[in-house]
Each structure stands twice: as structure tokens, then as C-alpha cells.
Amino acid sequence: MGKIIAIANQKGGVGKTTTSINLATSLAVLEKKVLLIDADPQANASSGLGIDPQQVKSSIYECLVGQSSIQDSVVGTCVDGLNLVASHIDLVGAELELMNMRTRERVLAQALSQVRDDYDYILIDCSPSLGLITVNALTAADSVIIPVQAEYFALEGISKLLNTIKIIKSKLNPKLEIEGFLLTMYDSRLRLANQIYEELKGHFGSLVFNTVIQRNIRLSEAPSHGLPALLYDCESRGSVNHMELAKELITKNR
């Protein structure tokens, strides 16, 4: 049975989508069967894997509002072993449509139960909010990876997310665990970046991944080519970091 991991932080610009694309790719390269769910209306995880959201017949939106199944919405990507359920700008309206459903927080969990056995890992790229779609992702997930930017305001908002996780754990999904905090956009030359890493370690101990994602130009350039970093430049620091992260995740889940 596959493990479902949400990648979430309501703060924007912390590297959620970059992590989602490149961790999913690295896991697939390590011969795991991976499904990436793009649950962000901006659809950046879709375009970052070379999929045009406008050309997709069925997206995660159709799955959530009952117009399609996950099986019928899965598309292949440029990476062997990595499939995608794309997003679409229509997803913005899904929250309103879900509001009238009795089990509105569990719609994604029910949809993913159909394909869970087909994959080793199902990753969900969440939008930068704590709205109903993100609540659905956290209710469906076994665990959550929390990317944290190595900058001054990074630790702001984590308490809000942790509180949301606590509520979901107590009311909707008792099995939800924190897979780990992942430091992103890390520059070892900056004293502040090192301070934030030490502060994270001090607060959360072994819940912080040993791997950090270093600031890297190739990592930033890759999505504009519709490629994960590993296919754009396999020797770049960003590619190496995400491969290390994938190996750490696999080891942790043995």
C-alpha cells in the first residue's frame, strides 16, 4: 500500500512545488512508483513537469467535484515511473462546490483510496493556504512534509500550520504524522540560514530532515523548461540535494 505524503505550508514561496516536483522525480529515478497530485490552482507542479493544464481533459478539480475518477485523470510525465494528476485554475471554485457536501473534508481521501495500491508514494503539492483543499490533502495523507525557507520570517506561521495539523489529527485523520521539516533555499555562507537550521533542530529535533535544499540557480531555471532539475542538470546542487532527500525518506520509511 502506497504512502500518501502532503507537502504543505500556508506561507507562499517556501519551495513546496519545487520540493514536490523534484522529490517525486528522485523517488521515481530510485525505481519507486510515484503519483504526484497537483492540488494548487496555480498548477505550477503540472507545468514544471511539462504538462499544459489547459490541455488536460480531466484534472484534480474534476476528481473533487465527482465528474471524474483519479484513474481517468492520471497522465504520464517526462519521468519514467512518475505519473501526475494535474491541476487547473478551476480548482479555485472547488472549495465552494465542496462546501455543500456532507463529507467535504474526505473527498480526496476517498478518491485516492482507488489508486493507493498502485503506487509506492503519492505526493500532494498543496496550495499556500489552509483552505478546504489543503484540509482535504491533510485528511488524505499519512504524513506531511513542511518546507521551511531559510529566511527571517520562516518560522512565522509554522505554529498556525501545526495547530491545523493538530485539529485534523484529533477530528479527521488520527494517523496523520509530521514526516519532517525540510529547510529550503539554504545558503551556508549566511549566518542567519545556519541560525534558522539550529533553531529548527532545537525545536523539532529528529523531525528535521538531515538533508537541506541549497539555493541553486539550476533548480530555479528548470521549471521554465518544463523539466525537473534532475533532467535539466543532473549534476546541479539542487538535483543532488533532492536525490539525498529521496534516499533519506526511503530509509526513514523502511
Buried (B, 14 or more C-beta within 10 A) or exposed (E): EBBBBBBBBBBEEBBBBBBBBBBBBBBBBBEBBBBBBBBBBBBBBBBBBBBEBEEBEBBBBBBBBEEBBBEEBBBEBEBEBBBBBBBBEBBBEBBEBBEEBEEBBBBBBBBBEEBBEBBBBBBBBBBBBBBBBBBBBBBBBBBBBBBBBBBEEBBEBBEEBBEBBEEBBEEBBEEBBBBBBBBBBBBEEEEEBBEBBEBBBEEBEEBBBEBBBBBBEBBEBBBEEBBBBBBBBEEBBBBBBBBBBBBBBBEEEE
